[in-house]
Amino acid sequence: FVDGYYAFEFTRPPGKDRSFTTQPLRHNEFNLNLALFALQYNTERVHGKFGLQAGTYVESNYAAEPAGLQRIHEAFVGLRLGQSDWWVDMGLMASHIGFESAISSYNWTYSRALMADFSPFYETGMRLSGPVSETATFTLVVVNGWQNLRETNDEKALGTQIQIQHSDRFSFNWSTFLGNEQPDSQPWQPRIFNNFFGQFQISEKTDGALIFDVGFQKKPSAGSFNTWYAAAIYGRHQMTETISMAGRLEYFADKNQVIAPTGTPNGFQTLGASLNLDYAPTDHFVWRIEARGFRPKDRIYPSYSGFDRLSGFLVSSFAVSID
């Protein structure tokens, strides 16, 4: 998979990196968002995956990880439990949280929603997954933490996922996370996070999706919790065999700056909107154009003139995949 792009941020930030986002990262520059080469191994009893990656997505999301591990996209091995459809996997895996993937072609819009950028894209640990009924699957994970390749304290985090395929026209997902992300030298501050989304088919050519996230984290010196939340609504329409369009409205609120620090009085409280146009002449190639804008409560977006309350960008991307 290869995804190259050009993005222009209207606020023209002094540095090339755009703020509060992971994709697309760089302003007024042709660059590589993600290049991924992956191998998969599948038998009746054992499966596995190993992938190497590069691009500005890696620079943004893996900045806190050791340099030698940043280039690994996924690396895990799984074992089937007896003759059942349950599997146990161990290693570096894609996160069990979220509607959007790190791979842009899998998503309805090119850029990721704020709720995706501020929740894990990957996790390291063990995963147990399998069907619990004809329409539902369950996943349990034990991981190092909130998007951690290497451990940052002596504790492990737990997560769950329930996916229900109600019919060909509607599916539902509920993912959770429970863990402490503070160093061992700091007071215990458990983080509790829930991600809900439903995807529904409106007509043969039109789809919709609703997503809601809510997180809680204990305050350092009190028994109460700080809260952040986000919501988004998506729509997608297949105009012709090769052209489709999609849109997204979203709101992200982290007044107490638990997950998105700004240093401003109202924290990160932002309304956003996106409009996407895709051209896919073959199954392996897509040209995507997106316009996106934000309106935060405070002046948080760096610009050539200081900080602005409005921000927006245009991006164009070519992506190709062979599998």
DRENZAMAR-738183 format. One line per 4 residues: number of its first residue (from 1); their letters; for each residue x, y, z of C-alpha. Coordinates in nm, 4 decimals. Layout:
% DRENZAMAR-738183
NUM) A) X Y Z  ...
//
This chain:
% DRENZAMAR-738183
1) FVDG) 0.0000 0.0000 0.0000  0.1331 0.3458 -0.0965  -0.0405 0.6766 -0.0196  0.1165 1.0023 -0.1403
5) YYAF) -0.0410 1.3449 -0.0832  -0.0234 1.7232 -0.1065  -0.1972 1.9327 0.1615  -0.2362 2.3085 0.2028
9) EFTR) -0.3310 2.4512 0.5442  -0.5082 2.7889 0.5116  -0.3605 2.9244 0.8367  -0.0115 2.8610 0.6951
13) PPGK) 0.1497 2.7395 1.0195  0.5092 2.8566 1.0802  0.6300 2.4974 1.0861  0.5351 2.2451 0.8227
17) DRSF) 0.3639 2.0105 1.0707  -0.0093 2.0649 1.1078  -0.1467 2.0741 1.4640  -0.3862 1.8307 1.6382
21) TTQP) -0.3768 1.5765 1.3571  -0.1853 1.2784 1.2270  -0.2983 1.2566 0.8643  -0.2199 1.4519 0.6526
25) LRHN) 0.0623 1.5893 0.8655  0.2633 1.8280 0.6466  0.1549 2.1677 0.5077  0.2357 2.2894 0.1534
29) EFNL) 0.4448 1.9866 0.0752  0.4289 1.6763 -0.1423  0.4947 1.3827 0.0853  0.4323 1.0188 0.1652
33) NLAL) 0.1522 0.9587 0.4149  0.2005 0.5833 0.4462  0.3922 0.3168 0.2571  0.3207 -0.0316 0.3874
37) FALQ) 0.4614 -0.3697 0.2902  0.3023 -0.6599 0.4754  0.3165 -1.0390 0.4634  0.0435 -1.2660 0.5980
41) YNTE) 0.0541 -1.6350 0.6868  -0.2686 -1.8352 0.7213  -0.3344 -2.2027 0.7992  -0.6187 -2.3785 0.9771
45) RVHG) -0.4373 -2.3627 1.3147  -0.1879 -2.0750 1.2917  -0.1856 -1.7316 1.1339  0.0381 -1.4274 1.1490
49) KFGL) 0.1239 -1.0917 0.9977  0.4354 -0.8780 0.9655  0.4361 -0.5301 0.8110  0.6940 -0.2552 0.7623
53) QAGT) 0.5939 0.1091 0.7212  0.7214 0.4598 0.6435  0.5686 0.8049 0.5958  0.4518 1.1121 0.7844
57) YVES) 0.1800 0.9035 0.9580  0.4640 0.7096 1.1203  0.6505 1.0290 1.2165  0.3393 1.1601 1.3932
61) NYAA) 0.1974 0.8503 1.5638  0.5199 0.6726 1.6583  0.7259 0.9719 1.7730  0.7332 0.8464 2.1335
65) EPAG) 0.8419 0.4948 2.0370  1.2024 0.3682 2.0085  1.3490 0.4357 1.6642  1.4096 0.0667 1.5984
69) LQRI) 1.0406 -0.0179 1.6439  0.8772 0.2758 1.4630  0.8960 0.1046 1.1235  0.6881 -0.1961 1.2322
73) HEAF) 0.3215 -0.1605 1.1391  0.2020 -0.4988 1.2656  0.3822 -0.8090 1.3914  0.1795 -1.0840 1.5538
77) VGLR) 0.1219 -1.4590 1.5581  -0.2092 -1.6288 1.6386  -0.3180 -1.9777 1.7408  -0.6625 -2.1288 1.6878
81) LGQS) -0.8108 -2.2810 2.0034  -0.8893 -2.6433 1.9249  -1.1569 -2.6883 1.6602  -1.3388 -2.3687 1.7571
85) DWWV) -1.3448 -2.0366 1.5715  -1.1652 -1.8649 1.8610  -0.8127 -1.7313 1.8184  -0.5412 -1.6062 2.0548
89) DMGL) -0.2989 -1.3536 1.9014  0.0137 -1.2010 2.0526  0.2308 -0.9125 1.9347  0.1828 -0.5684 1.7782
93) MASH) -0.1675 -0.5374 1.6316  -0.4107 -0.2811 1.4954  -0.6190 -0.1247 1.7726  -0.9526 -0.2786 1.8651
97) IGFE) -1.0874 0.0784 1.8993  -1.2247 0.3022 1.6281  -1.4237 0.3362 1.3069  -1.1239 0.4475 1.1000
101) SAIS) -0.8033 0.2672 1.0046  -0.4468 0.3867 0.9606  -0.4837 0.2883 0.5928  -0.6621 0.5747 0.4180
105) SYNW) -0.8276 0.3679 0.1440  -1.0255 0.1750 0.4065  -1.1882 0.4955 0.5365  -1.4794 0.7000 0.4065
109) TYSR) -1.2857 1.0285 0.4203  -0.9154 1.0782 0.3520  -0.8218 1.2532 0.6769  -0.9021 1.0944 1.0126
113) ALMA) -1.1655 1.2287 1.2494  -1.0355 1.4006 1.5631  -1.1686 1.1102 1.7697  -0.9507 0.8737 1.5649
117) DFSP) -0.6417 1.0906 1.6019  -0.6875 1.0998 1.9809  -0.7481 0.7275 2.0321  -0.5114 0.4335 1.9663
121) FYET) -0.4232 0.3229 1.6141  -0.2184 0.0269 1.7425  -0.1623 -0.1826 2.0564  0.0854 -0.4420 2.1843
125) GMRL) -0.0255 -0.7428 2.3856  -0.2591 -1.0448 2.3644  -0.5971 -1.0722 2.1955  -0.8681 -1.3353 2.2363
129) SGPV) -1.1425 -1.3169 1.9736  -1.4240 -1.5274 1.8367  -1.7990 -1.5573 1.7725  -2.0510 -1.5591 2.0574
133) SETA) -2.3540 -1.6032 1.8304  -2.4394 -1.6150 1.4620  -2.4352 -1.2349 1.4437  -2.1953 -1.1245 1.7212
137) TFTL) -1.8211 -1.1503 1.7882  -1.6317 -1.0696 2.1069  -1.2706 -0.9577 2.1609  -1.0719 -0.9284 2.4832
141) VVVN) -0.7272 -0.7646 2.4852  -0.4534 -0.7297 2.7475  -0.2106 -0.4642 2.6258  0.0802 -0.2499 2.7420
145) GWQN) -0.1334 0.0623 2.7364  -0.2880 0.3409 2.5331  -0.1032 0.3134 2.1998  0.2225 0.1875 2.3517
149) LRET) 0.4718 -0.0388 2.1805  0.6908 -0.0501 2.4935  0.5617 -0.0425 2.8475  0.5636 0.2913 3.0364
153) NDEK) 0.4745 0.1548 3.3831  0.4259 -0.1758 3.5694  0.0566 -0.2031 3.4867  -0.1304 -0.3558 3.1960
157) ALGT) -0.4512 -0.2318 3.0336  -0.7660 -0.4229 2.9434  -0.9971 -0.3748 2.6489  -1.3059 -0.5342 2.4985
161) QIQI) -1.4933 -0.5205 2.1704  -1.8404 -0.6401 2.0763  -1.9371 -0.6364 1.7089  -2.2900 -0.7169 1.5928
165) QHSD) -2.3830 -0.7676 1.2292  -2.7570 -0.7227 1.2718  -2.8255 -0.7542 0.8999  -2.6723 -0.6669 0.5634
169) RFSF) -2.7947 -0.3127 0.6269  -2.6848 -0.2467 0.9860  -2.3857 -0.3236 1.2108  -2.2898 -0.2051 1.5588
173) NWST) -1.9604 -0.1845 1.7509  -1.8769 -0.1174 2.1181  -1.5110 -0.1009 2.2214  -1.3712 -0.0280 2.5683
177) FLGN) -1.0369 0.0479 2.7341  -0.9380 0.0456 3.1018  -0.5864 0.1300 3.2140  -0.3504 0.3610 3.3998
181) EQPD) -0.1231 0.5686 3.1755  0.0762 0.7439 3.4485  0.4395 0.6573 3.5367  0.4899 0.4435 3.8477
185) SQPW) 0.6175 0.7515 4.0327  0.2834 0.9328 3.9841  -0.0555 0.8794 4.1569  -0.2801 0.6127 4.0047
189) QPRI) -0.5132 0.7715 3.7475  -0.7265 0.5067 3.5771  -0.8517 0.5872 3.2277  -1.1893 0.4488 3.1167
193) FNNF) -1.2844 0.4835 2.7515  -1.5832 0.3786 2.5406  -1.6152 0.3878 2.1613  -1.9532 0.3248 1.9959
197) FGQF) -2.0395 0.3269 1.6275  -2.3189 0.2075 1.4064  -2.3017 0.1700 1.0305  -2.6174 0.1529 0.8220
201) QISE) -2.7100 0.1232 0.4544  -2.9679 0.3829 0.3540  -3.0016 0.2679 -0.0056  -2.8104 0.0623 -0.2585
205) KTDG) -2.5671 0.3514 -0.3175  -2.5805 0.5446 0.0120  -2.4366 0.4600 0.3548  -2.4313 0.6371 0.6890
209) ALIF) -2.2491 0.6020 1.0191  -2.2798 0.7453 1.3705  -1.9837 0.7425 1.6122  -1.9612 0.8454 1.9768
213) DVGF) -1.6618 0.8344 2.2135  -1.6496 0.9158 2.5840  -1.3528 0.8914 2.8185  -1.2927 0.9413 3.1902
217) QKKP) -0.9662 0.9829 3.3777  -0.9241 1.0210 3.7511  -0.7913 1.3572 3.8654  -0.4440 1.3453 4.0267
221) SAGS) -0.5499 1.4810 4.3645  -0.9238 1.4074 4.3891  -1.1694 1.1226 4.3729  -1.3569 1.2724 4.0781
225) FNTW) -1.2878 1.2243 3.7070  -1.2140 1.4518 3.4141  -1.4189 1.3736 3.1028  -1.3726 1.4116 2.7292
229) YAAA) -1.6077 1.3105 2.4502  -1.6510 1.3220 2.0737  -1.9263 1.2589 1.8216  -1.9395 1.2326 1.4434
233) IYGR) -2.1866 1.1615 1.1671  -2.0770 1.0293 0.8262  -2.2465 0.9956 0.4919  -2.1218 0.8307 0.1728
237) HQMT) -2.2794 0.8105 -0.1729  -2.1681 0.6193 -0.4822  -2.2375 0.8630 -0.7653  -2.1116 0.6466 -1.0545
241) ETIS) -1.9135 0.3241 -1.0861  -1.5888 0.5169 -1.0376  -1.6845 0.8362 -0.8463  -1.8094 0.8641 -0.4897
245) MAGR) -1.8442 1.1414 -0.2336  -1.8479 1.1433 0.1461  -1.8924 1.3940 0.4247  -1.8381 1.4157 0.7985
249) LEYF) -1.9559 1.6455 1.0766  -1.7778 1.6100 1.4099  -1.7346 1.7633 1.7515  -1.4531 1.6971 1.9972
253) ADKN) -1.4587 1.8282 2.3566  -1.1690 1.7984 2.6004  -1.2088 2.1052 2.8188  -0.9845 1.9645 3.0930
257) QVIA) -0.7130 1.8760 2.8400  -0.6785 1.5119 2.9406  -0.6028 1.3820 2.5939  -0.5469 1.6982 2.3839
261) PTGT) -0.3572 1.9690 2.5767  -0.3773 2.3251 2.4417  -0.2831 2.5449 2.7404  -0.5885 2.7650 2.6748
265) PNGF) -0.8853 2.8426 2.9072  -1.1403 2.6237 2.7252  -0.9055 2.3467 2.6215  -0.9675 2.1535 2.3012
269) QTLG) -1.3324 2.2057 2.2039  -1.3664 2.1961 1.8281  -1.6344 2.1638 1.5620  -1.5224 2.0182 1.2278
273) ASLN) -1.6582 1.9359 0.8837  -1.5158 1.7427 0.5875  -1.6153 1.6879 0.2248  -1.4500 1.4170 0.0176
277) LDYA) -1.4531 1.3310 -0.3545  -1.3016 1.0003 -0.4715  -1.2164 0.8692 -0.8171  -1.1385 0.4957 -0.8330
281) PTDH) -1.0929 0.3793 -1.1944  -0.9674 0.0363 -1.0748  -0.9961 -0.1741 -0.7599  -0.6353 -0.0967 -0.6687
285) FVWR) -0.6156 0.2828 -0.7140  -0.8016 0.5809 -0.5706  -0.7554 0.9560 -0.6169  -0.9026 1.1452 -0.3231
289) IEAR) -0.9669 1.5192 -0.2775  -1.0833 1.6529 0.0563  -1.1723 1.9926 0.2010  -1.1867 2.0157 0.5797
293) GFRP) -1.2448 2.2972 0.8284  -1.2370 2.3465 1.2082  -1.3848 2.6023 1.4457  -1.2430 2.5700 1.7983
297) KDRI) -1.3561 2.7644 2.1043  -1.0087 2.9133 2.1642  -0.7331 3.0342 1.9364  -0.5373 2.7094 1.9241
301) YPSY) -0.4250 2.6727 1.5617  -0.0784 2.8171 1.4839  -0.0757 3.0524 1.1871  0.1607 3.2906 1.0129
305) SGFD) 0.0041 3.5737 1.2200  -0.0032 3.4006 1.5612  -0.2958 3.1746 1.6607  -0.6354 3.1502 1.4902
309) RLSG) -0.9828 3.0270 1.5877  -1.0483 2.8990 1.2362  -0.8470 2.6391 1.0514  -0.8892 2.4397 0.7332
313) FLVS) -0.7048 2.2650 0.4555  -0.7284 2.1072 0.1127  -0.5606 1.7762 0.0390  -0.5203 1.5572 -0.2692
317) SFAV) -0.3967 1.2001 -0.2513  -0.3065 0.9108 -0.4810  -0.3167 0.5658 -0.3194  -0.2473 0.2238 -0.4646
321) SID) -0.2786 -0.1165 -0.3011  -0.1947 -0.4680 -0.4159  -0.3120 -0.7687 -0.2142
//
